[in-house]
Amino acid sequence: MADDTHQARAFHDLTKYYSVSDTEPGDERIGIGDPETRTGAIWQKDWDIKPFLYKVYETPPPIELTRDLPETGMPALEALAATGAEASPAVPDRALLGRLGLLTNGSLDRSWTTSDGRVHQYRTAGGTGAQYHLELYFVCTDLADLDAGVYHYSALDHSLRLLRAGDFRAALVEATGNQPSIAAAPVVLAMTSTFWRNAWRYRERAYRHTYWDAGTSLSHILAVAASARVPTELVFSYADPAVNELLGVDGQRESAVALVALGHADTAPPPAQELGPLDLPTRRLSPAEVTFHAITDMHSASSLRTGEDAAGWRSRRWRRPAPEPTGELIELRPLPAERLDPRPAEQLIFRRRSTRNYDTDVEIPFEAFSTLLERSTRGVASDVLTPGAPLTDLYLIVNAVEGLAPGIYLHHPERGAVELVRAGTFRKEATRIAANQQYAGNAHVNLYYLAHLPSILERYGDRGYRLAQLEGALHAGKLHLGTHAMGLGAVGSTSFDDEVVDFFSPHAGGKDYMFVTVFGKRRRAR
C-alpha cells in the first residue's frame, strides 16, 4: 500500500547503478543492485523479443487528426515557465488533443536502425533508450468537434481511437476522491506506461525510467497547453485500479502513471456510467515478455485503492522547507521577457535533439544559464507538488559559464540564486559519476536532482517515490526544450548512484540521486 515506505527504499537500493570495474571514459559496463555482493547481473537484451514500440488497437477505426499546427504566438520560454494555474477561458478541442499527441508522443521524420535491421522513428519527446513506453489517453465531454468518449492517441499514424463512447469523466472524479480540477475539466489526459518496453533494455531500473520519461513528456504537454492558453493541473492522487479499468489496461503490464486536467467546464460531469470490460485486441508487443517482479511489486506497493484513499493521500500535501544557504550566494540574472527568443514551443519541439558534443573552448552566457534555471523550476499546478517548493535539491557542476567560477553549486529557486558549495574544476569527476560518459565532462553545466527520500517517504509513503523520480525529470524536460531557445543543447544521462552522493557530500549527505541532465554549447562539426 502507498502508506508503507519499506518497498520504495528497498527498490531504490536494488536498482542503483555502479561501475563493474574502473574503466576509461566511454566504457558503459554498468552493474545494477548491490555492488558489494554483485547480486544485480547485467541484463543481456534478447533481440528476438525486442518489443514493438507502438500500441495499436486493431479494430477501432482511426479518427483523423491534422498535422497542421498554426503557431500560437507565445514564446517557448514563456510557455515552459507557466505553472498551468494561469486563468483562461480557452476550451480544449480536437485540434488541441492532436497537438498534444503529436508534440508529446508523435513520430518525427528522423529514424534509426537497430542491429536486427528494424527501422524506428524518433518521437517528439525523448525517452530513455528510445524505448517509448508511454501512451496517451483522453477522457472528454462533448467538444465542439469531437464526441464525448475515452480515446487512445495512436503515435503510429497520428490518430485517435475511440475506446468507450460517452462521457466517463465521473469515473475519474470518483477515482480521485472528487479532486477539484478533475471534476471541473472538460478533458482529462491520462498517461500510462507499458513497463516491458523499457524493461527489455533496462530491467528493474525501468521503473525509475517510467517517471523520468513521464516527467519529460509532461514538460511537453504543459508547454503545449500553455501555448494554447488552456489551464492545466497535474494529478497524482487517484485510485490506480479504477483509472486502469476505465482505460482498459491491466495495471501490471500497462498502468496509469499521471493525470492532467485540461481546461475548466461550466457544468459537472453527468453521473458515472457502468464500465464494461473492453474487448479490443491490440497488436502483440513481443513473441515473449519477461516480468520483472520488482517493478510490479513496487508499482503495487505505491498504488492507491479507492477514491477515499486518494483524497486522504492528497491531504498530506507538503511544502518542503527550503534549505538554508551556508555558502556564498550568487544572484541569477535571467533575461527580461522582451529579450526572449520569440519562437513558439512547437518549433523548438520539432527541432529538439539530444546533444552529446559540447564546445569546450567557449563559455555560455551567465544570462542564458540564469534564464534556464529560473524558467525551468517555477513548478506546476498540481494536487500534491507545490510551485516554488520542489521536493528535490538541484546540484550543479559548473564547468564553463561566463562570470561564474567553476565548481559545485546548489540552486535556491526561492532566492533566485545559486550557492557556491565547492570551488574547483571537476570535468574528470563529472565524466566519472555520469557512468563514464565523456559528454558530461565536456558539457558546460551538469544538473543533478537529489532528494532526501526518508522525509518524502515519511510524508507520502511509497507513492512519494513516484513524485521524487518524476519532479526532477519534469524540470529537466523544461530546461532541455529551453536550451534550444538559447542556442544551446542538452541531453539526459544516467549515473552511478552512490558515487553521485559521495561526490556532492558532505553537503548532500543522506540524500539520493534521482535524475541528471547536462547542457551547453554544441560543438559544430568541422
ABEGO torsion letter per residue (X at the ends): XAABAAAAAAAAAAABBBBABBBBBGBABBBBEBAAAGABBBBBBBAAABBBABBBBAABBBBBBBABBBBAGBBAAAAAABAGABBBABBBBAAAAAAAAAAAABBBABBBBBAAGBBBBBBABBBBGGAGABBBBBBBBBBAABBBEBBBBBAAAGBBBBABBEBAAAAAAAAAGGBAAAAABABBBBBBBBAAAAAAAAEAAAAAAAAAAAAAAAAAAAAAAAAAGBBBBBBABBBAAAAAAAAGBAGAABBBABBBBBEBBABBBBBBBBBBBBBBBBBBABABBBBBAAAAAAAAAABBABAAAAAAAAAABBBBBBBBBABBBBBBBBBBAAABBABBAAAAAAABBBBABBBAABBBBAAAAAAAAAAAAAEBBBAABBBGBBABBBBBBBABBBGBBBEBBBBBAAAGBBBBABBEBAAAAAAAAAGGBAAAAABABBBBBBBBAAAAAAAAEAAAAAAAAAAAAAAAAAAAAAAAAAGBBBBBBBBBAAAAAAAAOAAABGBBBABBBBBEBBBBBX
